[in-house]
């Protein structure tokens, strides 16, 4: 896949997911943008973390070096070699040119991340315009962290709103205020991650401290009075799966001068299989998902605290 000529009106997109009903009102299309300043150990979209395109190799789809070798022949950087009948990728030598993905007949090699213009994204989004009209849905920006590409994200949802679409943004809140303003000025709803109130623990599990995240949340609550705010906490075993952690987050939320919705999300391992395809190791390998009974207990506790 040859990279298009980039311009100020384009951004790196790694997925466009249609017919979502969990990330904003109505039926929605989620646009996933590349780039994230956090490195959450449980990240289910590791292909979103780097802001540039990445080669994704699924060895289960590979028909084998003995039968093919097209990707090896296509790689001009010499980054692809043979290893036990399959393909090994030298990530240091890889230039992300995408020649290997174009050559692979089995689609075992793909490139995660393509440059798209605002019009290209919205042309895809508006294919389902009838669903948005009937349900009050629209577009949700996710990632990664959409604020990493603040210029593009802002232009995208500004244009989406002008076309009559409901707009939502999912964010970690770890960004400069200038970036936040560029994007949230055009958002009807923001989904804001609050993972943990202990800054040291937050840094251990996500790679960054949480002071900036908390500061930005407070400012958003006052600077965007018309925008709906919904806080989310992914519950990760061994990290924040206690009532003490939930209480600390709820107390912080209730200290804000406005109404805020809150929900907790269960930890899952659906993204674990992606890590080897990117040449990485899943940090939480072996960590079990949360038992349903405990999850329901924490959900009930969170609802109780928010009401009292």
RAGI-V948154 format. One record per backbone hydrogen bond with DSSP energy under -0.5 kcal/mol. CO is the residue of the C=O (numbers start at 1). NH is the residue of the N-H. If there is no record, write none. Layout:
co:CO nh:NH
co:CO nh:NH
This chain:
co:7 nh:10
co:9 nh:118
co:11 nh:13
co:11 nh:116
co:12 nh:34
co:13 nh:114
co:15 nh:32
co:16 nh:18
co:17 nh:30
co:20 nh:28
co:27 nh:138
co:28 nh:20
co:29 nh:31
co:29 nh:140
co:30 nh:17
co:30 nh:32
co:31 nh:33
co:31 nh:142
co:32 nh:14
co:32 nh:15
co:35 nh:145
co:40 nh:43
co:41 nh:284
co:45 nh:48
co:46 nh:49
co:48 nh:35
co:49 nh:36
co:50 nh:35
co:54 nh:112
co:55 nh:57
co:56 nh:58
co:56 nh:110
co:57 nh:59
co:58 nh:61
co:58 nh:62
co:64 nh:67
co:64 nh:68
co:65 nh:68
co:69 nh:73
co:70 nh:74
co:71 nh:75
co:74 nh:76
co:75 nh:78
co:79 nh:81
co:79 nh:90
co:81 nh:88
co:83 nh:86
co:85 nh:65
co:86 nh:83
co:88 nh:81
co:88 nh:90
co:89 nh:91
co:90 nh:93
co:90 nh:94
co:98 nh:102
co:99 nh:103
co:100 nh:104
co:104 nh:107
co:108 nh:58
co:108 nh:110
co:110 nh:56
co:110 nh:112
co:111 nh:113
co:112 nh:54
co:114 nh:13
co:116 nh:11
co:117 nh:121
co:118 nh:122
co:119 nh:123
co:120 nh:124
co:121 nh:125
co:122 nh:126
co:124 nh:127
co:125 nh:128
co:126 nh:129
co:128 nh:131
co:128 nh:132
co:129 nh:133
co:130 nh:134
co:131 nh:135
co:132 nh:136
co:132 nh:137
co:137 nh:166
co:138 nh:29
co:139 nh:168
co:140 nh:31
co:141 nh:170
co:142 nh:33
co:145 nh:148
co:146 nh:149
co:147 nh:150
co:149 nh:153
co:150 nh:154
co:151 nh:155
co:152 nh:156
co:153 nh:157
co:154 nh:158
co:155 nh:159
co:156 nh:160
co:157 nh:161
co:158 nh:162
co:159 nh:163
co:160 nh:165
co:161 nh:164
co:166 nh:139
co:167 nh:188
co:167 nh:189
co:168 nh:141
co:169 nh:171
co:169 nh:191
co:170 nh:146
co:171 nh:193
co:173 nh:175
co:176 nh:179
co:176 nh:180
co:177 nh:181
co:178 nh:182
co:179 nh:183
co:180 nh:183
co:180 nh:184
co:181 nh:185
co:183 nh:186
co:184 nh:187
co:188 nh:228
co:189 nh:169
co:190 nh:192
co:190 nh:230
co:191 nh:171
co:191 nh:193
co:192 nh:232
co:197 nh:199
co:198 nh:202
co:199 nh:203
co:200 nh:204
co:201 nh:205
co:202 nh:206
co:202 nh:208
co:203 nh:207
co:205 nh:41
co:206 nh:39
co:210 nh:214
co:211 nh:215
co:212 nh:216
co:213 nh:217
co:214 nh:218
co:215 nh:219
co:216 nh:220
co:217 nh:221
co:218 nh:222
co:219 nh:222
co:219 nh:223
co:220 nh:224
co:224 nh:227
co:228 nh:190
co:229 nh:261
co:230 nh:192
co:231 nh:263
co:232 nh:194
co:233 nh:235
co:233 nh:265
co:234 nh:236
co:235 nh:267
co:236 nh:239
co:236 nh:240
co:236 nh:241
co:240 nh:242
co:242 nh:246
co:243 nh:247
co:244 nh:248
co:245 nh:249
co:246 nh:250
co:247 nh:251
co:248 nh:252
co:249 nh:253
co:250 nh:254
co:251 nh:255
co:252 nh:255
co:253 nh:256
co:256 nh:258
co:261 nh:231
co:263 nh:233
co:265 nh:235
co:267 nh:290
co:269 nh:272
co:271 nh:274
co:271 nh:275
co:272 nh:275
co:272 nh:276
co:273 nh:277
co:274 nh:278
co:275 nh:278
co:275 nh:280
co:276 nh:279
co:277 nh:57
co:282 nh:285
co:284 nh:287
co:286 nh:288
co:291 nh:295
co:292 nh:296
co:293 nh:297
co:294 nh:298
co:295 nh:299
co:296 nh:300
co:297 nh:301
co:298 nh:302
co:299 nh:303
co:300 nh:304
co:301 nh:305
co:302 nh:306
co:303 nh:307
co:304 nh:308
